[in-house]
Amino acid sequence: GVLHRVEKKWYWMSEIYPTEEISLRSASVDNFVIIDTANQQEQVIGEMDKASVPTLIYEGAIYLHEGEQYAIHRLDYQNQKAYAERVKVNYYTDAQDETNIKVLEVFEKGEELNMEHAYGEVAITTVSTCYKKIKFYTHENIGFGEISLPPEEMHTTAYWLALADDSGELWKRLETEDTSFNLSSGLLALSNVLINIVPLYVMCDPQDIRAVSEVRSPFTSKPTIYIYDNYPGGVGFSEKMFELRRPLLQAAQELILGCGCEKGCPSCVGPIDEVGIKGKESALLILREALS
Ligand SMILES: [Zn+2]
């Protein structure tokens, strides 16, 4: 086991995670510890699963613990330790990551007009490249930093919806005919809305699920939105999303239509600088076809 020294006490990390309970595919056994280095003492203030390290405790990250801000000033990747220091700053950090998704197995599939739905096992690869410092309240971008960490791979389950074949033409036509339609913006906007809605239906926290959208998925060969369980091995949210797909899409449509903003906002499809000026309208067009 890995021995961690915590304020002159010794803990065997392997005893916290009995071997027989560990899924072989799971990466979460390699938890990182977050250590407060104040007063020449090393006090463990938190633990983090390995998969979240590149997005939450890279060097330069502001980590929140019991309402206090801690700056991660050193990450010892080899020994799975992040060294932190209490700070008071007027910004939070936001890692910019790239996520790749690969379908390993389809558990169930359902075809509907203009739409294919499925859920199954996937491999997620996430690599963080840099982070932004974002000022509280104004959300102003006040700086950047680099993140140099290896990619993290996680096997989990995902639900996905693909805009079906016949409509391949439809989306292209819409893009040329309708100046308010952009496929990529629409997929991103719709995935943001789903991330807001899904927790109410499957009883999870927003950070328990994540979305990836692809204009042409290598697996489905179609425009596709994946929403995956953000836990190694998956915890059952994807299956529920698959079962509740119709009410979920209807709720997404209601949420967008019910929002008073003109072109999109954080309460519906996400901020315009993220999803683009056509995001809201495009998400509605996709939903109109999907629910017709
Ligand atoms: Zn809005």
Boltz pocket constraint, residues with backbone or C-beta under 6 A from the ligand:
constraints:
  - pocket:
      binder: B
      contacts: [[A, 256], [A, 259], [A, 260], [A, 261], [A, 262], [A, 264], [A, 265], [A, 266], [A, 267], [A, 268], [A, 269]]
      max_distance: 6.0
